Amino acid sequence: MKSSRIGFVGAGRMGLPMVKRLAAAGHDLTVYARRPETRAELDQLGIGHTGELAAAAADADVLLICVFNDEQLTEIAGPLAGALPPGAVLASHVTGRESVLRAVADRFPGIDVVDAPVSGGPAEIQAGQLTVLLGGSPAARARAAGAVAAYASPVIETGELGTALAVKLVNNLLFAANAQLVAEAVRFGGDLGLAPELLLGALNQMSGGSQASRRAAEGGTMASFGPRIAPYLRKDVAACAAQAAERDVDPGLLTDVARRGPLAVT
């Protein structure tokens, strides 16, 4: 596959392994890096970087953004989109609201905006097995897919701009609800005299098991699982609520379970 000129913003816990895979795939990279330790690691890897946002986008065919939330994306999206050459693709890995990306697309009609939320973590990225959803025009999705294929399999094209985020938000709200149910199941099992690790291990071989119970089992105990996922549950449940409010739709029982369970997400 032909290599692309790729700009990358957000070389952190998730983004840095993405950058490494992109470089290994032969893409011409410019990474926005503020932290000295990140710059030093990129220097060791021979990957080009810059301390200026606009410079990361200036010559890019595809710009990939991997920041934590909508607030961070909103802060940087305008300067980045304004620096992109006409016809370039801006693809956001942020799990957030469709309206944020639509505002960028409306303000900068000369570029193509793609929502590209992900499912998985650093281990999946390193193995090239991250799940990436893509929403946007067919041509823009294809160009984004050519870039993210360096670290993603499967790449799932969902349709027009915003559809990938809709899938991801439903997924994350369902995961949050499942995580709450797993925590409640462990509490109930404890009342019945069951050790959490025994119960979680058994559930993973039975019909009641889920991704949430598997990840809880991998973490050892609910005491470690809960605090580890709580920041992400809070962010994602809030994003789902905001998206639902913007669309004037009701997530119903999913939101009730996600917010009322024993893991703090409010």
C-alpha positions as CSV (number, residue, x, y, z in Angstrom):
1,M,0.0,0.0,0.0
2,K,1.3,3.5,-0.9
3,S,2.6,5.4,2.1
4,S,1.0,8.7,3.1
5,R,2.1,11.9,4.7
6,I,0.5,11.7,8.1
7,G,0.2,14.2,10.9
8,F,-0.4,12.9,14.4
9,V,-1.6,14.7,17.5
10,G,-1.9,12.9,20.9
11,A,1.2,10.7,21.2
12,G,0.3,9.5,24.7
13,R,-0.6,6.1,26.2
14,M,-2.6,5.1,23.1
15,G,-1.1,7.4,20.5
16,L,2.6,6.6,20.9
17,P,2.1,2.9,20.0
18,M,0.0,4.1,17.0
19,V,2.9,6.3,15.9
20,K,5.4,3.4,16.2
21,R,3.2,1.2,14.0
22,L,2.7,4.0,11.5
23,A,6.4,4.6,11.2
24,A,7.1,0.8,10.9
25,A,4.5,0.8,8.0
26,G,6.6,3.3,6.1
27,H,4.4,6.4,6.4
28,D,6.0,9.9,6.4
29,L,5.2,11.1,9.9
30,T,5.1,14.5,11.6
31,V,4.1,14.1,15.3
32,Y,3.0,17.0,17.5
33,A,5.0,16.4,20.8
34,R,5.0,18.8,23.7
35,R,6.6,16.7,26.4
36,P,10.4,16.3,26.5
37,E,10.2,12.6,27.2
38,T,8.0,12.1,24.1
39,R,10.3,14.1,21.9
40,A,13.3,12.1,23.2
41,E,11.6,8.8,22.4
42,L,10.6,10.0,18.9
43,D,14.2,11.1,18.3
44,Q,15.4,7.6,19.3
45,L,13.0,6.1,16.8
46,G,13.9,8.5,14.1
47,I,10.4,9.8,13.8
48,G,9.9,13.5,12.9
49,H,8.1,15.7,15.4
50,T,7.2,19.3,16.0
51,G,6.2,21.5,18.9
52,E,3.8,23.5,16.7
53,L,0.3,22.3,16.1
54,A,0.0,23.8,12.7
55,A,3.3,22.2,11.6
56,A,1.8,18.7,12.3
57,A,-1.0,19.4,9.8
58,A,0.6,21.6,7.2
59,D,1.6,19.0,4.6
60,A,-0.5,16.0,5.8
61,D,-2.6,13.9,3.5
62,V,-4.2,12.5,6.7
63,L,-4.2,14.0,10.2
64,L,-4.9,11.6,13.0
65,I,-6.0,13.0,16.4
66,C,-5.8,10.9,19.5
67,V,-6.6,13.1,22.5
68,F,-8.8,12.2,25.5
69,N,-12.0,14.1,25.3
70,D,-14.2,16.6,23.4
71,E,-12.8,19.6,25.4
72,Q,-9.3,18.8,24.2
73,L,-10.4,18.1,20.7
74,T,-12.4,21.4,20.5
75,E,-9.3,23.3,21.7
76,I,-7.1,22.1,18.9
77,A,-9.4,21.1,16.0
78,G,-9.7,24.6,14.6
79,P,-6.0,25.4,14.3
80,L,-5.3,22.0,12.9
81,A,-8.1,22.0,10.4
82,G,-7.1,25.5,9.3
83,A,-3.5,24.3,8.6
84,L,-4.4,21.3,6.6
85,P,-4.0,21.5,2.8
86,P,-7.2,21.3,0.7
87,G,-8.6,17.8,0.3
88,A,-6.8,16.4,3.4
89,V,-8.5,14.1,5.8
90,L,-8.9,14.9,9.5
91,A,-9.7,11.7,11.4
92,S,-10.5,11.9,15.1
93,H,-10.0,8.8,17.4
94,V,-11.8,10.7,20.3
95,T,-15.0,9.2,21.8
96,G,-17.3,12.2,22.0
97,R,-20.2,14.0,20.4
98,E,-20.9,14.1,16.7
99,S,-21.6,17.8,16.9
100,V,-18.0,18.6,17.7
101,L,-16.8,17.1,14.4
102,R,-19.7,18.4,12.4
103,A,-18.8,21.9,13.6
104,V,-15.3,21.4,12.2
105,A,-16.6,20.0,8.9
106,D,-19.0,22.9,8.5
107,R,-16.3,25.5,9.3
108,F,-13.7,23.9,7.0
109,P,-15.5,22.5,4.0
110,G,-12.2,22.2,2.0
111,I,-11.1,19.2,4.1
112,D,-12.8,15.8,4.8
113,V,-13.6,15.0,8.4
114,V,-13.9,11.4,9.7
115,D,-15.0,10.1,13.0
116,A,-12.7,7.2,13.9
117,P,-13.3,6.0,17.5
118,V,-11.5,3.0,18.7
119,S,-12.0,-0.1,20.8
120,G,-9.1,-1.7,22.5
121,G,-5.9,-0.5,24.2
122,P,-2.1,-0.3,23.8
123,A,-1.7,-4.1,23.7
124,E,-4.1,-4.3,20.7
125,I,-2.4,-1.4,19.0
126,Q,1.0,-3.1,19.4
127,A,-0.4,-6.3,17.9
128,G,-2.0,-4.4,15.0
129,Q,-5.4,-5.6,16.2
130,L,-7.2,-2.4,17.4
131,T,-10.8,-2.0,16.3
132,V,-11.3,1.3,14.5
133,L,-14.7,2.5,13.3
134,L,-14.9,5.0,10.5
135,G,-17.7,7.4,9.6
136,G,-17.5,10.0,6.7
137,S,-17.7,10.1,3.0
138,P,-16.6,6.9,1.2
139,A,-13.4,8.5,-0.2
140,A,-12.4,10.0,3.1
141,R,-13.1,6.7,4.9
142,A,-10.9,4.9,2.4
143,R,-8.0,7.3,2.9
144,A,-8.3,7.1,6.7
145,A,-8.5,3.3,6.5
146,G,-5.2,3.3,4.6
147,A,-3.5,5.0,7.5
148,V,-5.1,3.3,10.5
149,A,-4.5,-0.1,8.9
150,A,-1.0,0.1,10.4
151,Y,-2.4,-0.6,13.8
152,A,-6.1,-1.6,13.2
153,S,-7.8,-4.9,12.4
154,P,-10.7,-4.8,12.0
155,V,-11.5,-1.5,10.4
156,I,-15.2,-1.1,10.3
157,E,-16.8,1.5,8.0
158,T,-20.2,2.6,9.4
159,G,-21.4,5.1,6.9
160,E,-21.7,8.9,7.0
161,L,-20.0,11.3,9.4
162,G,-21.2,10.6,13.0
163,T,-22.2,7.0,12.5
164,A,-19.0,5.6,13.9
165,L,-19.4,7.7,17.1
166,A,-22.9,6.5,17.4
167,V,-21.8,2.9,17.3
168,K,-19.0,3.6,19.8
169,L,-21.2,5.5,22.2
170,V,-23.8,2.7,22.2
171,N,-21.0,0.2,22.8
172,N,-19.4,2.2,25.6
173,L,-22.8,2.7,27.4
174,L,-23.4,-1.0,27.1
175,F,-20.0,-1.8,28.5
176,A,-20.5,0.7,31.4
177,A,-23.8,-1.0,32.2
178,N,-22.2,-4.4,32.0
179,A,-19.4,-3.3,34.3
180,Q,-21.9,-2.1,36.8
181,L,-23.8,-5.4,36.6
182,V,-20.5,-7.4,37.0
183,A,-19.7,-5.3,40.2
184,E,-23.2,-6.0,41.5
185,A,-22.9,-9.8,40.6
186,V,-19.6,-9.9,42.5
187,R,-21.2,-8.3,45.5
188,F,-24.1,-10.7,45.4
189,G,-21.7,-13.7,45.0
190,G,-19.8,-12.5,48.0
191,D,-23.0,-12.6,50.0
192,L,-23.4,-16.2,48.9
193,G,-19.9,-17.0,50.1
194,L,-18.1,-16.9,46.7
195,A,-14.6,-15.5,46.2
196,P,-14.6,-12.9,43.5
197,E,-11.8,-14.5,41.5
198,L,-13.6,-17.9,41.5
199,L,-16.9,-16.3,40.4
200,L,-15.3,-14.2,37.6
201,G,-13.3,-17.1,36.3
202,A,-16.4,-19.3,36.1
203,L,-18.5,-16.6,34.5
204,N,-16.0,-16.2,31.7
205,Q,-16.8,-19.8,30.7
206,M,-20.5,-19.4,31.0
207,S,-23.4,-17.7,29.4
208,G,-23.4,-14.8,31.9
209,G,-19.8,-13.8,31.1
210,S,-19.0,-10.6,29.1
211,Q,-16.1,-8.4,28.1
212,A,-16.6,-6.6,31.4
213,S,-16.4,-9.8,33.5
214,R,-13.3,-10.9,31.4
215,R,-11.5,-7.6,32.0
216,A,-12.5,-7.6,35.7
217,A,-11.0,-11.2,36.0
218,E,-7.8,-10.0,34.2
219,G,-7.5,-7.2,36.7
220,G,-7.5,-9.7,39.6
221,T,-10.2,-8.0,41.8
222,M,-13.1,-5.6,41.5
223,A,-11.1,-3.3,43.9
224,S,-8.5,-2.8,41.2
225,F,-10.9,-3.0,38.2
226,G,-13.3,-0.3,39.4
227,P,-10.8,2.5,39.9
228,R,-9.0,1.6,36.7
229,I,-12.0,2.0,34.5
230,A,-14.0,4.6,36.4
231,P,-12.4,7.7,34.6
232,Y,-13.3,6.2,31.3
233,L,-16.8,5.2,32.4
234,R,-17.4,8.7,33.7
235,K,-16.2,10.3,30.4
236,D,-18.1,7.9,28.1
237,V,-21.4,7.9,30.1
238,A,-21.3,11.7,30.0
239,A,-20.6,11.8,26.3
240,C,-23.5,9.4,25.7
241,A,-25.8,11.5,27.7
242,A,-24.8,14.7,25.9
243,Q,-25.2,13.0,22.5
244,A,-28.6,11.6,23.4
245,A,-29.7,15.1,24.6
246,E,-28.5,16.7,21.3
247,R,-30.6,14.1,19.4
248,D,-33.5,14.3,21.8
249,V,-33.4,10.5,22.3
250,D,-33.6,8.4,25.5
251,P,-31.0,5.7,26.2
252,G,-33.4,4.3,28.8
253,L,-32.3,1.3,30.9
254,L,-28.7,1.5,29.7
255,T,-28.2,4.9,31.4
256,D,-30.1,3.8,34.5
257,V,-27.8,0.8,35.0
258,A,-24.6,2.6,34.1
259,R,-25.3,5.4,36.6
260,R,-26.9,3.5,39.5
261,G,-24.4,0.6,39.9
262,P,-21.7,0.3,42.5
263,L,-19.0,1.7,40.3
264,A,-19.0,5.5,40.6
265,V,-19.5,7.1,37.2
266,T,-21.5,10.2,37.9
